[in-house]
């Protein structure tokens, strides 16, 4: 099922059951989104992600940057990831705006950089212990429009939507328990996309 035909209108919950994903639509103008993308590409401390899958070491083409309220680190896919010691000031302003819109506070931001449509994110759910039992994850996109897909882990029902530059969605409730999500490859896309995901990392579960 395709969730939209035109630019997104706010929607309280795009999932049919077993979760809650609120679509806030576009929260900034096209000019603001373009300037934001240029700033993020130039100023964040981008680095390649690493993972260990079936005993093999992989370095992803996709890059990431992670900022948090305290010098934290966590381990996934067999590798330790360290947060930047100082928040980027632009990210702080964006975080404040999203916290006001969502009435939720966040202590970290994981940014992902997709240089073009050949770079993707496989099926996964953000169900790690350090995110808590029902994590709230605010996801803000800048740059190229990309497909975003959900798949229910039991029924296998799939939903698909476009994520536009300046669009904010918030995943919460049981979403990470019952639904996986992915950013698939779109080889005709030549422009970059940056995704900012604001979340809470709980210190008692950090390594």
C-alpha positions, 0 to 999 in steps of 0.5 A, a space after each residue: 500500500 502506498 501511503 501518499 500521492 502528493 506532498 505529505 499532510 500531517 497524519 496522527 498514525 500511519 500504521 494500521 495496528 501494533 504501533 504508532 508513527 505520526 507524520 508531521 508533514 513538512 516542518 520547514 520551507 524548501 529554502 530552509 531545507 536546502 540550507 540545512 542540507 548544505 550545512 549538515 553535509 559540510 559541518 557534521 563529523 561524518 564517518 563510515 559505519 562498521 558492522 560484523 555480520 556472520 563473522 565478517 567485517 563490513 564498512 558501509 558506504 553510508 556514513 553516520 554522525 552521532 551526538 549526545 548529551 554526555 560522552 557516551 558509547 554503545 556497541 552494536 554489530 560487534 563495534 563500539 560507537 562513540 558520541 561526539 563530545 560537543 553538540 553541533 549548534 545547528 543540531 541543538 536548534 533542530 532538537 529544540 524545535 522537534 522537542 517543542 513539536 513532539 512534547 518529548 525531550 531527546 538526549 542524542 541525535 544519530 545522523 545518516 548520510 546517503 550520498 545517492 540512491 545506491 546507498 540504503 538501509 536494510 530491514 531492521 527495528 530499533 529495539 536495542 536495550 539502550 533505547 528503552 522498551 518503547 522508544 520514541 524516535 523522531 526522524 527528520 529528512 533533508 535532501 533527496 526524496 527517498 522511499 521508506 517502507 514498513 513491514 510487520 514482523 508477524 503478518 508481513 503486511 508492508 506499507 510504503 511512503 515517500 520521505 521529503 526534504 523537511 518532513 518529520 515522522 515520529 515512531 513510538 509505542 510498540 512500533 519497534 516491537 512489531 514493525 521493521 523499516 528500511 530505506 531501499 536502494 533507488 539507483 536513479 537518485 543522484 542527490 544526497 539525503 541526510 536523515 536526523 534521528 533524535 532519540 534517548 539513550 539510557 545510561 544504565 544500558 551503555 557500555 
